[in-house]
Amino acid sequence: MTVKVIILFSYLIGLIALSVLARRKIPQTPEGYFLANRSLGLVVLFFSVVATNFSAFFFLGFAGAAWKTGFGQYGIMGVGTALVPLAFFVIGWPVWKLGRQKGYLTAPELIGGEFKSRFLRGLVMIVMVIFTLPYLLTQAVGAGILLSSLFNMDLLRMGGAVTIMAVGITVVFGGMKASAWTDVLQGFLMILAMVLAVIFVSMGLGGWQSAGEAAFRASPEHFSRPGPENFFQVTTWFSYLLLWTFVNPLFPQVFSRFYTAKTPDSLKKVTWLYPLLVSFLFLAPVTIGVWARGTSLTISNPDMILPAMVLNYAPDWVYVFVMVGAMAALMSTADSQLLALATMFSHDLGIARNSIQAGRWLALGLCVLIALFLLSGLNPQIPIFTLLTQTTFAGLIALTPATLAALYFPQIHKIAPILSILAGEVVVILLRTKSIPTYGFVDGIIVLGTASLTLLSVHLIEKAFQKTDLLRAR
């Protein structure tokens, strides 16, 4: 127990120390605090993007999803996420360029600014805040799950509350610079931890082949399509490939990274380095999740699959290291989300606009609210995979058509992107209440289709009215 506490607190102290050091290295301006003065080089930018994307879902939800549905998860997650850099290039490059030219700090400011609409700016901010908060909550819940497993006691609430407050301290001290620097450390830790997990768990199960054969004997449907309960239909594959590609750049914490690149060359290199890592690394949690089917473990919560497998089939030191790596994954995402939310609140809401001090207090205030929620007695445990794919991802992907229009067709009337977002969010509500069918697609794809068709239809109708007015004028 003492060794675990020492390792964990050493890790947390190291993060806070990096944050304090980062504060001394940045100018105390909005661009300095919120965007690291737009100065991140290739290495820091790459690890920052990786660490920001690899959240609690990577260590917990991912393995749990594979345990339920099989190796097909690698196809829809590994391959799908590897396509994300295509969107990074299509969205990231023009975002970087406009950020340099016009001084944009946030996604709402860019989208609203290009269409010259304060209402649209506020609407985008509200959507991003509402659907990022559940994602941020999953990081705190994930921390509670990991600490409960590590110390073999119920720390779901207290552990999550302490973790989110530690994240808040790093953001308050160092802003984006601290987030990026700690991402390098945490990115390295999580990659090494996942590699160690799959190596030592396979050894504990008698080798890669023995582990696979045992899982196959127990559940052969986990090794073939359509998988258990016919999960992997063509519509499912198609849905997730589109979902990961178009929703990732709209995460506020990822969108803000586009502004931070020092040069466009750094951003472009990240677009091909990222899929190389993802396509290799995402195989590990999927494999461990499927291997669990061939063991005698009894798991009530799928999110506990990976911690349980490492605890039972790997040496103790590997287990502790993997838990720290998992903490690194969720904390690196949480600090980025927290900073992105604080930036939008202080910059887009119009309260103490451009105030660094306001951003710091808002970040800390959000942490306190989440901590109080966890300690309130309300049940925060929703399967991570379900919460994110059916709520957060569906809500944020509604912004994609408006974002692409702002970057490539800012001349269209602002009513088109406004109505596209509103239509998309109405569909999110209808889907969550099961008022409309999905026809086998993931919720987010129905939302994306609705928002896209709305934007195009409104634009065509508006053009038709313009043409009619011109003919009448003649």
C-alpha positions in Angstrom: 0.0 0.0 0.0 2.8 2.4 0.9 4.6 1.9 -2.3 1.5 2.5 -4.3 0.8 5.7 -2.5 4.4 6.9 -3.0 4.3 6.2 -6.7 0.9 7.8 -7.2 1.8 11.0 -5.3 5.2 11.2 -7.0 3.4 11.2 -10.3 0.9 13.9 -9.2 3.6 16.1 -7.7 5.6 15.7 -10.9 2.7 17.0 -12.9 2.2 20.0 -10.6 5.9 20.8 -10.7 5.8 20.8 -14.5 2.8 23.1 -14.4 4.6 25.6 -12.2 7.7 25.5 -14.4 5.5 26.0 -17.5 3.9 29.1 -16.0 7.3 30.8 -16.0 7.9 30.0 -19.6 4.8 31.7 -21.1 3.8 35.3 -21.5 0.8 36.2 -19.3 -1.5 37.0 -22.3 -4.6 35.2 -23.5 -2.6 33.6 -26.4 0.2 32.6 -24.0 -2.1 31.1 -21.3 -4.8 29.5 -23.5 -2.7 28.5 -26.6 0.9 28.3 -25.4 1.6 31.4 -27.5 0.9 29.2 -30.6 4.4 27.8 -30.3 4.2 24.0 -30.0 6.8 22.1 -32.0 6.3 18.7 -33.6 7.2 16.4 -30.7 5.2 18.3 -28.1 2.3 18.8 -30.5 2.3 15.1 -31.4 2.2 13.9 -27.8 -0.3 16.5 -26.9 -2.7 15.4 -29.6 -2.2 11.7 -28.6 -2.5 12.2 -24.9 -5.6 14.5 -25.4 -7.4 11.8 -27.5 -6.4 8.8 -25.4 -8.7 9.2 -22.4 -10.3 6.9 -19.8 -12.0 5.3 -22.8 -8.6 4.0 -24.0 -7.8 2.0 -20.8 -11.3 1.2 -19.6 -14.2 1.6 -22.1 -12.3 0.2 -25.0 -11.3 -3.1 -23.4 -14.8 -3.4 -21.9 -16.4 -2.9 -25.4 -14.2 -5.6 -26.8 -15.1 -8.0 -24.0 -18.7 -7.5 -24.9 -18.5 -7.5 -28.8 -15.2 -9.0 -29.8 -12.2 -8.3 -32.1 -14.5 -6.3 -34.4 -13.9 -3.4 -32.1 -10.4 -3.0 -33.5 -11.9 -2.5 -37.0 -14.3 0.2 -35.9 -12.0 1.9 -33.4 -8.4 1.3 -34.6 -9.1 1.7 -38.3 -11.7 4.4 -37.8 -9.5 6.5 -35.5 -6.6 6.1 -37.9 -8.7 8.0 -40.4 -9.1 10.9 -38.1 -5.9 12.7 -39.5 -7.8 13.1 -42.8 -10.1 15.4 -40.9 -7.2 17.0 -39.1 -5.9 18.0 -42.5 -9.2 19.2 -43.8 -10.1 21.1 -40.6 -6.9 21.6 -38.8 -4.9 23.4 -41.4 -7.5 26.1 -42.2 -8.1 26.5 -38.5 -4.4 27.1 -37.9 -4.3 29.6 -40.8 -7.4 31.5 -39.7 -6.1 31.5 -36.1 -2.9 33.2 -37.2 -4.6 35.7 -39.5 -7.5 36.7 -37.2 -6.4 35.8 -33.7 -9.1 33.3 -33.0 -8.7 31.4 -29.7 -11.7 29.0 -29.8 -14.0 27.1 -32.1 -17.1 29.2 -31.3 -15.1 32.4 -32.0 -14.0 31.1 -35.4 -17.3 29.7 -36.6 -19.3 32.7 -35.3 -16.6 35.1 -36.6 -16.5 33.7 -40.1 -20.3 34.1 -40.4 -20.3 37.3 -38.4 -22.9 36.1 -36.0 -22.8 36.5 -32.2 -25.8 34.2 -31.9 -24.0 31.4 -33.8 -20.9 31.9 -31.7 -23.0 31.5 -28.5 -24.8 28.5 -29.9 -21.6 26.6 -30.7 -20.2 27.4 -27.3 -23.4 26.1 -25.6 -23.3 22.9 -27.6 -19.6 22.3 -26.9 -20.0 22.9 -23.2 -23.0 20.8 -22.7 -21.6 17.8 -24.6 -18.0 18.1 -23.3 -19.0 18.1 -19.6 -20.2 14.4 -19.7 -16.8 13.5 -21.3 -15.0 15.4 -18.6 -17.1 13.6 -16.0 -16.0 10.2 -17.4 -12.4 11.1 -16.7 -13.1 11.7 -13.1 -15.3 8.5 -12.8 -12.5 6.6 -14.6 -10.0 7.8 -12.0 -12.3 6.6 -9.3 -12.5 3.2 -10.9 -8.7 2.9 -11.3 -8.0 4.0 -7.7 -10.6 1.6 -6.4 -8.9 -1.2 -8.2 -5.4 -0.1 -7.2 -6.1 0.2 -3.5 -8.8 -2.5 -3.4 -11.4 -0.2 -1.7 -14.3 1.9 -2.8 -12.7 5.1 -4.0 -15.0 5.8 -6.9 -16.3 9.1 -5.5 -13.4 10.3 -3.4 -10.7 9.2 -5.8 -12.5 10.9 -8.7 -13.0 14.1 -6.8 -9.3 14.3 -5.7 -8.1 13.5 -9.2 -10.2 16.2 -10.8 -9.0 18.8 -8.3 -5.4 17.8 -9.0 -6.1 18.3 -12.7 -7.6 21.7 -11.9 -4.4 22.8 -10.1 -2.2 22.0 -13.2 -4.5 24.0 -15.4 -4.7 26.9 -13.1 -0.9 27.1 -12.8 0.3 26.6 -16.3 -2.5 26.8 -18.9 -1.9 25.3 -22.3 1.9 25.2 -21.9 1.5 23.0 -18.8 -1.1 20.9 -20.5 1.2 20.3 -23.5 4.3 19.6 -21.4 2.6 17.2 -19.1 1.1 15.5 -22.2 4.6 14.5 -23.3 5.2 12.8 -19.9 1.7 11.3 -19.8 1.7 10.2 -23.4 4.9 8.3 -22.9 3.6 6.7 -19.7 0.3 5.6 -21.2 2.0 4.1 -24.3 4.5 2.2 -22.3 1.8 1.1 -19.8 -0.4 -0.4 -22.5 2.5 -2.2 -24.2 3.6 -3.7 -20.8 0.0 -4.7 -20.1 -0.5 -6.7 -23.2 3.0 -8.4 -23.0 2.7 -9.4 -19.3 -0.9 -10.4 -19.5 -0.2 -12.7 -22.4 2.7 -14.2 -20.5 0.4 -14.8 -17.5 -2.1 -16.6 -19.7 0.6 -18.9 -21.1 1.5 -16.9 -24.2 -0.3 -15.1 -27.0 -1.5 -18.3 -28.7 -2.7 -20.0 -25.6 -4.6 -16.9 -24.5 -6.2 -16.6 -27.9 -7.1 -20.3 -28.1 -8.7 -20.2 -24.6 -10.8 -17.2 -25.6 -11.8 -18.8 -28.9 -13.0 -22.0 -27.2 -15.0 -20.0 -24.7 -16.6 -17.7 -27.3 -15.8 -18.2 -31.0 -18.3 -15.5 -32.0 -15.8 -12.9 -30.5 -13.4 -13.7 -33.4 -15.8 -13.3 -36.3 -18.3 -10.9 -37.8 -21.0 -10.1 -36.9 -19.9 -10.9 -33.4 -22.0 -11.5 -30.2 -25.6 -10.5 -30.6 -24.9 -9.6 -34.3 -23.3 -6.3 -33.2 -21.1 -5.7 -36.2 -23.5 -5.0 -39.1 -22.4 -3.1 -42.2 -24.2 -0.1 -40.8 -22.2 -0.3 -37.6 -18.9 -0.4 -39.4 -19.9 2.5 -41.6 -21.2 4.5 -38.7 -18.1 4.3 -36.6 -15.7 5.0 -39.5 -17.6 8.2 -40.2 -18.1 9.0 -36.5 -14.5 9.0 -35.5 -13.4 10.8 -38.6 -15.8 13.7 -38.2 -16.3 14.1 -34.5 -12.7 14.1 -33.2 -11.7 17.5 -34.6 -14.9 19.0 -33.0 -13.8 18.0 -29.4 -12.9 21.4 -28.0 -9.7 20.1 -26.5 -8.6 18.8 -30.0 -9.8 21.9 -31.9 -7.7 24.1 -29.6 -4.6 22.1 -30.5 -4.9 23.2 -34.1 -4.2 26.8 -33.0 -1.2 25.9 -31.0 1.1 24.5 -33.7 4.2 26.6 -34.3 4.3 25.9 -38.0 1.9 24.2 -40.5 4.6 21.6 -41.2 4.3 20.4 -37.6 0.6 20.0 -37.9 0.9 18.1 -41.2 3.5 15.7 -39.8 1.2 14.9 -36.9 -1.5 13.9 -39.4 0.6 10.9 -40.6 2.4 10.1 -37.4 -0.9 9.8 -35.5 -2.4 6.9 -37.5 0.8 4.9 -37.3 0.6 4.9 -33.5 -3.1 4.4 -33.3 -3.3 1.4 -35.7 -0.6 -0.3 -33.6 -1.6 0.7 -30.1 -5.3 0.2 -30.2 -4.9 -3.5 -30.8 -3.7 -4.0 -27.2 -6.9 -3.1 -25.2 -9.1 -5.0 -27.7 -6.9 -8.1 -27.4 -6.9 -8.0 -23.6 -10.7 -7.5 -23.6 -11.2 -10.6 -25.8 -8.7 -12.7 -23.9 -10.8 -12.1 -20.7 -13.5 -14.3 -22.3 -11.1 -17.3 -21.9 -10.5 -16.7 -18.2 -12.5 -17.5 -15.1 -12.8 -13.9 -14.1 -16.3 -12.6 -13.1 -16.8 -9.0 -14.0 -19.9 -7.0 -13.3 -18.7 -3.8 -14.8 -17.1 -4.1 -18.3 -15.0 -0.9 -17.6 -13.1 -3.0 -15.1 -11.9 -5.6 -17.6 -8.4 -4.3 -18.2 -7.5 -3.5 -14.6 -8.8 -6.9 -13.5 -6.8 -8.7 -16.2 -3.6 -6.9 -15.3 -4.2 -7.5 -11.6 -4.7 -11.2 -12.0 -2.2 -12.1 -14.8 0.7 -9.7 -14.5 3.3 -8.9 -11.8 2.4 -6.4 -9.2 4.8 -3.8 -10.4 3.3 -4.0 -13.9 -0.2 -3.6 -12.4 0.9 -0.4 -10.5 2.6 1.0 -13.6 -0.4 0.3 -15.8 -2.7 2.0 -13.3 -0.5 5.1 -13.4 -0.4 5.0 -17.2 -4.2 4.8 -17.2 -4.4 7.8 -14.8 -2.1 9.6 -17.2 -4.4 8.9 -20.1 -7.5 10.3 -18.4 -5.8 13.2 -16.7 -4.2 14.4 -19.9 -7.6 14.5 -21.5 -9.2 16.1 -18.5 -6.8 19.0 -18.3 -7.2 19.7 -22.0 -11.0 19.6 -21.7 -11.0 21.7 -18.6 -8.8 24.4 -20.3 -10.9 24.4 -23.4 -14.1 24.9 -21.4 -12.5 27.6 -19.3 -11.3 29.4 -22.5 -14.8 29.3 -24.0 -16.4 30.6 -20.8 -14.0 33.4 -20.3 -13.5 34.4 -24.0 -16.8 33.6 -25.8 -19.3 34.2 -23.0 -18.3 37.8 -22.7 -17.7 37.7 -19.0 -14.3 39.2 -18.2 -13.4 38.6 -21.9 -9.8 37.6 -22.6 -9.1 37.5 -18.8 -6.5 34.9 -17.8 -7.6 35.2 -14.2 -11.2 34.5 -15.2 -10.1 31.4 -17.1 -8.2 30.1 -14.0 -11.1 30.7 -11.7 -13.6 29.1 -14.1 -11.4 26.0 -14.5 -11.1 25.6 -10.8 -14.9 26.2 -10.4 -15.7 23.5 -12.9 -13.4 21.1 -10.9 -15.2 21.9 -7.7 -18.6 21.3 -9.3 -17.6 17.9 -10.7 -16.0 17.0 -7.3 -19.2 17.9 -5.5 -21.3 16.0 -8.0 -19.2 12.9 -7.4 -19.5 13.3 -3.6 -23.2 14.1 -3.7 -24.4 10.5 -3.7 -25.8 10.6 -7.2 -24.8 7.6 -9.3 -22.1 8.6 -11.8 -21.5 5.1 -13.2 -22.7 4.8 -16.8 -20.7 2.5 -19.1 -18.1 4.8 -20.7 -18.6 3.5 -24.2 -22.3 4.0 -24.1 -22.1 7.5 -22.5 -19.7 8.8 -25.1 -21.0 7.3 -28.3 -24.7 8.0 -27.6 -24.4 11.4 -25.9 -21.1 13.3 -26.3 -20.2 12.2 -29.8 -23.7 12.6 -31.1 -24.0 16.1 -29.7 -20.7 17.4 -31.0 -20.9 15.9 -34.5 -23.9 18.1 -35.2 -21.3 21.0 -35.4 -19.3 19.4 -38.3 -21.3 20.8 -41.2 -21.3 24.3 -39.8 -17.6 24.1 -39.1 -16.8 22.9 -42.7 -19.0 25.7 -44.0 -17.2 28.3 -41.9 -13.8 27.1 -43.2 -14.7 26.7 -46.9 -18.0 28.5 -47.6 -18.2 31.5 -45.2 -20.2 33.4 -47.8 -23.4 31.4 -47.2 -26.1 33.0 -45.0 -25.6 32.5 -41.3 -29.1 31.0 -40.9 -28.0 27.8 -42.7 -25.4 26.8 -40.1 -27.6 27.9 -37.2 -30.5 25.8 -38.3 -28.2 22.9 -39.1 -26.9 22.8 -35.5 -30.4 23.2 -34.0 -31.8 20.4 -36.2 -28.9 18.2 -35.3 -29.4 18.7 -31.5 -33.2 18.2 -31.8 -32.4 14.8 -33.4 -30.0 14.0 -30.5 -32.9 14.5 -28.1 -35.3 12.4 -30.2 -32.7 9.6 -30.4 -32.0 9.6 -26.7 -35.8 9.4 -26.0 -36.1 6.7 -28.7 -38.7 8.8 -30.5 -37.2 8.1 -33.9 -35.4 5.0 -35.3 -31.7 4.7 -36.1 -32.1 2.2 -38.9 -29.0 0.3 -37.6 -26.8 3.3 -37.6 -25.0 4.9 -34.6 -26.8 7.9 -33.3 -24.1 10.3 -34.4 -24.5 9.4 -38.1 -28.2 10.2 -38.0 -27.3 13.5 -36.4 -24.6 14.2 -38.9 -26.9 13.4 -41.8 -29.7 15.6 -40.4 -27.4 18.6 -39.8 -25.8 18.3 -43.3 -29.1 18.0 -45.1 -30.5 21.0 -43.2 -27.5 23.2 -44.0 -27.7 22.3 -47.7 -31.4 22.6 -47.9 -31.6 26.0 -46.1 -28.7 27.3 -48.3 -30.5 26.2 -51.5 -33.8 27.7 -50.4 -32.0 31.0 -49.5 -30.3 31.0 -52.9 -33.7 30.4 -54.6 -35.2 33.4 -52.8 -32.2 35.5 -53.8 -32.7 34.5 -57.4 -36.4 35.3 -57.3 -35.7 38.7 -55.8 -33.2 39.5 -58.5 -35.7 38.5 -61.2 -38.3 40.7 -59.7 -35.9 43.6 -59.5 -35.3 43.3 -63.2 
